[in-house]
Amino acid sequence: MPKHRKYPKNFGLIIEEPRPSDWQFGVSAIDETPINPSGDWSNFRPAIEYQHYPNFDTMGCVSFSALNCLETLHNFKYGKIINRSDRFTVVASETTIKGNTFVKVGDSIRKLHGTIDQGRWTFTGTTREQYFGIIPQVLFDEGLDWLNFYNVNYEWAHPPFAAQLMQALKTAPIQVTVYGWENPVNGIYQRTERINNHAVMLFNYKEGEWWEILDHYDIDVKRLAWNFHFGYAFRYNINKIKLMKLVRVPKFSTVYLVVNNIATPIGNEKIYQKHFNDPEWKLIEIISKEDLTKHKIVDKMIDKELVKNVIDKI
């Protein structure tokens, strides 16, 4: 952890109001199933990464906290730790010396640029100019390719009252705006009415007592008073995109595994029923014989155990 340093007037948050067209928690099309009823994401937090360097600040608090939310949610849903490049998102989303907005970073991640692995664009320089260097086209291509595998959406959880935040935390960690930071009292940062200047990840709470956030500036885990003033709250959702599907023709029980326009017979529906009931799989798709013949059909039935292994890994 870096030594405590004097806090800046702003960490890189540009405040904007939700637009009428933006989705809102509770009334949007995003899945809001309470997958984590405790609202505690402590065991799924990513490794901490700091937004500042000895000679400059990236002003990337919005990007850092957004990726922390997505990485935590991915770790929970899929049991796999990922680490996406903060630098790529900070630069690709056009973060300035004043910072960035929730929506601009969110749109960069979900549709404009995607994300890349942390190790693909490391930083060994010393200046802000070097950090904000030109992103190689191959990395832009990798970011967009990532969007072929993941579907990302966002919505506002606004206004961020306690009841709203507790409910939202059952579905995902939440990106929130705060004022950072006044001196804590008995280890807890108290409410202030000063204008929010920072974005962090809210990941846990004890009702009536405190909230816990992941900061990426100095002390990573901070506890905030129950009545702490959160200006805005933003919820991300991430889902894997299935690159394979299972199909069959009406009145026939043979099921085909379709991958890259190649249809391979894998057995009958009963054999693989337990896989069709997997919540990550949509129901088996019924297609016409004509549509099936549009695919290249493999004559030989694939080994059942091989298919099982393939499906389990998807």
C-alpha positions as CSV (number, residue, x, y, z in Angstrom):
1,M,0.0,0.0,0.0
2,P,1.4,3.4,-0.9
3,K,2.0,5.9,1.9
4,H,-0.8,8.2,2.9
5,R,-0.7,11.3,0.7
6,K,-2.5,14.5,0.7
7,Y,-5.8,14.0,-1.0
8,P,-6.5,16.0,-4.3
9,K,-9.5,18.3,-4.7
10,N,-10.8,15.8,-7.2
11,F,-9.8,12.2,-8.0
12,G,-11.2,12.3,-11.5
13,L,-15.0,12.3,-11.1
14,I,-17.0,14.4,-13.5
15,I,-20.6,14.4,-12.2
16,E,-23.5,14.1,-14.6
17,E,-27.2,13.5,-14.0
18,P,-28.8,10.3,-15.3
19,R,-30.3,10.9,-18.8
20,P,-34.0,10.2,-19.4
21,S,-33.0,7.3,-21.7
22,D,-30.7,5.7,-19.2
23,W,-31.9,2.5,-17.4
24,Q,-32.8,2.7,-13.8
25,F,-32.5,0.0,-11.2
26,G,-35.8,-1.7,-10.6
27,V,-37.4,-0.7,-13.9
28,S,-34.8,-1.6,-16.5
29,A,-34.3,-4.6,-18.8
30,I,-31.2,-5.8,-17.0
31,D,-31.5,-9.0,-15.0
32,E,-31.8,-7.9,-11.3
33,T,-31.9,-11.4,-9.7
34,P,-30.5,-11.2,-6.1
35,I,-27.7,-13.7,-6.7
36,N,-25.9,-12.7,-3.5
37,P,-28.6,-12.2,-0.8
38,S,-26.0,-11.2,1.8
39,G,-24.8,-8.2,-0.2
40,D,-21.3,-9.0,0.8
41,W,-18.8,-9.3,-2.0
42,S,-15.7,-9.3,0.2
43,N,-14.4,-12.7,-0.9
44,F,-14.5,-11.8,-4.6
45,R,-12.7,-8.5,-4.7
46,P,-9.9,-8.1,-7.2
47,A,-6.3,-7.3,-6.4
48,I,-5.9,-3.6,-5.5
49,E,-4.4,-1.3,-8.2
50,Y,-3.8,2.4,-7.5
51,Q,-4.7,5.2,-9.8
52,H,-1.8,7.4,-9.0
53,Y,2.0,7.3,-9.6
54,P,4.8,9.2,-7.9
55,N,4.8,12.0,-10.5
56,F,1.2,12.2,-11.6
57,D,-2.4,11.1,-11.1
58,T,-4.3,9.3,-13.9
59,M,-7.5,10.9,-12.8
60,G,-9.0,7.6,-13.6
61,C,-11.2,6.9,-10.5
62,V,-14.3,6.2,-12.7
63,S,-12.4,3.6,-14.8
64,F,-10.7,1.9,-11.9
65,S,-13.9,1.6,-9.8
66,A,-16.0,0.4,-12.9
67,L,-13.5,-2.4,-13.6
68,N,-13.3,-3.3,-9.9
69,C,-17.1,-3.8,-10.0
70,L,-17.0,-5.9,-13.2
71,E,-14.1,-8.0,-12.0
72,T,-15.7,-8.7,-8.7
73,L,-19.0,-9.7,-10.3
74,H,-17.2,-12.0,-12.8
75,N,-15.3,-13.7,-10.0
76,F,-18.6,-14.4,-8.2
77,K,-20.6,-15.6,-11.2
78,Y,-18.0,-17.6,-13.0
79,G,-15.5,-18.6,-10.3
80,K,-12.6,-17.2,-12.3
81,I,-10.4,-14.3,-11.4
82,I,-9.9,-11.8,-14.1
83,N,-7.9,-8.6,-14.2
84,R,-8.7,-6.1,-16.9
85,S,-6.5,-3.2,-17.9
86,D,-7.2,0.0,-16.0
87,R,-4.8,1.9,-18.3
88,F,-6.6,0.8,-21.5
89,T,-10.0,1.9,-20.2
90,V,-8.7,5.1,-18.8
91,V,-7.2,6.1,-22.1
92,A,-9.7,4.6,-24.5
93,S,-12.6,6.3,-22.7
94,E,-10.8,9.7,-23.2
95,T,-10.2,10.5,-19.5
96,T,-8.9,14.1,-19.2
97,I,-7.0,16.0,-16.6
98,K,-10.5,16.6,-15.0
99,G,-11.5,13.0,-15.1
100,N,-14.5,11.3,-16.7
101,T,-18.2,10.5,-16.3
102,F,-19.9,7.2,-15.4
103,V,-21.6,6.9,-18.8
104,K,-18.6,7.7,-20.9
105,V,-16.6,5.0,-19.2
106,G,-19.5,2.6,-19.2
107,D,-20.1,3.0,-22.9
108,S,-16.4,2.5,-23.6
109,I,-16.5,-0.8,-21.8
110,R,-19.8,-2.1,-23.0
111,K,-19.9,-1.2,-26.7
112,L,-17.1,1.1,-28.0
113,H,-13.8,-0.5,-26.9
114,G,-14.4,-3.5,-24.6
115,T,-11.5,-4.3,-22.2
116,I,-8.2,-6.1,-22.5
117,D,-6.1,-8.1,-20.0
118,Q,-4.1,-6.2,-17.5
119,G,-0.8,-7.6,-18.8
120,R,-1.4,-6.5,-22.4
121,W,-0.6,-2.8,-21.8
122,T,1.6,-2.4,-18.8
123,F,3.1,0.9,-17.8
124,T,6.8,1.3,-16.9
125,G,7.1,5.1,-17.6
126,T,7.2,8.0,-15.3
127,T,5.0,10.7,-16.9
128,R,1.4,11.3,-17.6
129,E,2.2,11.8,-21.3
130,Q,3.7,8.3,-21.4
131,Y,0.8,6.8,-19.6
132,F,-1.7,8.4,-22.1
133,G,0.3,7.1,-25.1
134,I,-1.4,6.0,-28.3
135,I,-3.1,2.6,-27.9
136,P,-1.9,0.1,-30.5
137,Q,-4.5,-1.0,-33.0
138,V,-4.0,-4.6,-32.0
139,L,-5.2,-3.8,-28.5
140,F,-8.3,-2.0,-29.8
141,D,-9.0,-5.2,-31.8
142,E,-8.5,-7.3,-28.7
143,G,-10.9,-5.1,-26.7
144,L,-13.6,-5.4,-29.3
145,D,-13.1,-9.1,-29.6
146,W,-13.7,-9.4,-25.8
147,L,-17.2,-8.1,-26.5
148,N,-17.9,-11.2,-28.6
149,F,-17.6,-13.2,-25.4
150,Y,-19.3,-10.9,-22.9
151,N,-22.4,-8.8,-22.7
152,V,-22.0,-5.8,-20.4
153,N,-24.8,-3.4,-19.4
154,Y,-25.2,-0.7,-16.8
155,E,-28.0,1.2,-14.9
156,W,-28.3,3.9,-12.3
157,A,-29.4,3.0,-8.8
158,H,-30.7,6.6,-8.2
159,P,-31.3,8.2,-5.8
160,P,-28.9,6.1,-3.7
161,F,-31.0,5.7,-0.5
162,A,-30.0,3.0,1.9
163,A,-32.8,0.7,1.0
164,Q,-32.1,1.0,-2.7
165,L,-28.4,0.3,-2.1
166,M,-29.0,-2.7,0.0
167,Q,-31.3,-4.2,-2.6
168,A,-28.9,-3.4,-5.4
169,L,-26.0,-5.0,-3.5
170,K,-27.8,-8.3,-3.6
171,T,-27.3,-8.3,-7.4
172,A,-23.8,-6.8,-7.8
173,P,-21.2,-4.6,-6.2
174,I,-22.1,-0.9,-6.9
175,Q,-20.1,2.0,-8.2
176,V,-20.8,5.0,-6.0
177,T,-19.6,8.6,-5.8
178,V,-18.2,9.9,-2.5
179,Y,-16.3,12.8,-1.1
180,G,-12.8,11.6,-0.3
181,W,-11.7,12.0,2.4
182,E,-12.1,13.6,5.8
183,N,-10.5,12.1,8.9
184,P,-12.3,9.0,10.2
185,V,-13.7,8.7,13.7
186,N,-12.9,5.3,15.3
187,G,-12.1,4.0,11.9
188,I,-15.3,5.1,10.2
189,Y,-15.5,8.0,7.7
190,Q,-18.3,10.3,8.7
191,R,-21.0,12.0,6.6
192,T,-20.0,15.2,5.0
193,E,-22.0,17.5,2.7
194,R,-19.0,18.4,0.6
195,I,-19.4,17.9,-3.1
196,N,-18.6,14.3,-4.3
197,N,-15.2,14.1,-6.0
198,H,-14.4,10.4,-6.2
199,A,-15.8,7.1,-7.5
200,V,-15.3,3.8,-5.6
201,M,-16.8,0.3,-5.4
202,L,-19.4,-0.3,-2.7
203,F,-19.2,-4.0,-1.8
204,N,-20.5,-4.7,1.7
205,Y,-22.6,-3.2,4.6
206,K,-23.8,-3.8,8.2
207,E,-27.3,-2.4,8.3
208,G,-27.6,0.6,10.5
209,E,-23.9,0.8,11.2
210,W,-21.6,1.1,8.2
211,W,-20.9,0.6,4.5
212,E,-17.6,-0.8,3.1
213,I,-16.0,0.5,-0.1
214,L,-12.9,-0.5,-2.1
215,D,-10.8,2.5,-2.8
216,H,-7.9,2.6,-5.2
217,Y,-6.0,5.6,-3.8
218,D,-4.4,4.6,-0.5
219,I,-6.2,2.6,2.2
220,D,-8.1,0.2,0.0
221,V,-10.9,-0.9,2.3
222,K,-12.7,1.9,4.0
223,R,-15.8,1.9,6.3
224,L,-18.2,4.7,5.9
225,A,-20.9,5.8,8.4
226,W,-24.4,4.5,7.7
227,N,-25.7,8.0,6.9
228,F,-22.7,8.7,4.6
229,H,-23.7,10.8,1.6
230,F,-23.5,8.9,-1.7
231,G,-24.3,11.2,-4.6
232,Y,-24.8,8.7,-7.3
233,A,-24.8,4.9,-7.7
234,F,-24.2,2.9,-10.9
235,R,-24.7,-0.9,-11.3
236,Y,-23.0,-3.0,-13.9
237,N,-24.0,-6.4,-15.1
238,I,-21.8,-8.9,-17.0
239,N,-22.8,-12.1,-18.8
240,K,-20.9,-14.6,-20.9
241,I,-22.1,-14.9,-24.4
242,K,-22.7,-18.5,-25.5
243,L,-20.8,-19.2,-28.7
244,M,-22.5,-22.6,-29.0
245,K,-26.1,-23.6,-29.2
246,L,-28.1,-26.8,-29.2
247,V,-30.8,-27.4,-31.8
248,R,-33.1,-30.1,-33.1
249,V,-35.8,-30.5,-35.8
250,P,-39.5,-31.0,-34.8
251,K,-40.6,-34.6,-34.4
252,F,-36.9,-35.7,-34.2
253,S,-35.1,-36.3,-30.9
254,T,-31.5,-36.0,-32.3
255,V,-29.8,-32.9,-30.8
256,Y,-27.1,-31.1,-32.7
257,L,-24.3,-29.0,-31.2
258,V,-23.8,-26.0,-33.5
259,V,-20.4,-24.3,-33.4
260,N,-19.2,-21.9,-36.1
261,N,-21.9,-23.0,-38.5
262,I,-21.0,-26.7,-38.1
263,A,-23.8,-29.0,-36.7
264,T,-22.6,-32.1,-35.0
265,P,-25.1,-34.8,-33.7
266,I,-24.6,-35.4,-30.0
267,G,-27.4,-37.7,-29.0
268,N,-31.1,-37.3,-28.0
269,E,-32.6,-34.7,-25.8
270,K,-33.1,-36.9,-22.7
271,I,-29.4,-37.7,-22.5
272,Y,-28.4,-34.1,-22.2
273,Q,-31.5,-32.7,-20.4
274,K,-29.5,-31.7,-17.4
275,H,-27.4,-29.5,-19.5
276,F,-30.4,-27.8,-21.1
277,N,-31.6,-26.9,-17.6
278,D,-28.4,-25.1,-16.8
279,P,-29.4,-21.5,-16.2
280,E,-26.6,-20.3,-18.5
281,W,-28.2,-22.2,-21.4
282,K,-31.3,-21.1,-23.2
283,L,-33.9,-23.7,-23.8
284,I,-33.1,-26.0,-26.7
285,E,-33.9,-24.2,-30.0
286,I,-36.3,-25.9,-32.3
287,I,-35.5,-25.1,-36.0
288,S,-36.8,-26.3,-39.3
289,K,-35.1,-29.0,-41.3
290,E,-34.3,-26.4,-43.9
291,D,-32.5,-24.2,-41.4
292,L,-30.6,-27.2,-40.1
293,T,-29.3,-28.0,-43.6
294,K,-27.9,-24.4,-43.9
295,H,-25.2,-25.7,-41.5
296,K,-22.5,-28.0,-42.4
297,I,-23.7,-31.3,-40.8
298,V,-21.2,-33.8,-39.5
299,D,-22.2,-37.4,-40.3
300,K,-20.6,-39.1,-37.4
301,M,-22.0,-38.7,-33.9
302,I,-19.5,-37.1,-31.5
303,D,-18.5,-39.0,-28.4
304,K,-20.9,-38.3,-25.5
305,E,-18.2,-37.8,-22.9
306,L,-16.4,-35.4,-25.2
307,V,-19.6,-33.4,-25.6
308,K,-20.1,-33.4,-21.9
309,N,-16.7,-32.0,-21.3
310,V,-17.1,-29.3,-23.9
311,I,-20.5,-28.2,-22.5
312,D,-19.2,-28.1,-19.0
313,K,-16.4,-25.8,-19.9
314,I,-18.6,-23.3,-21.8
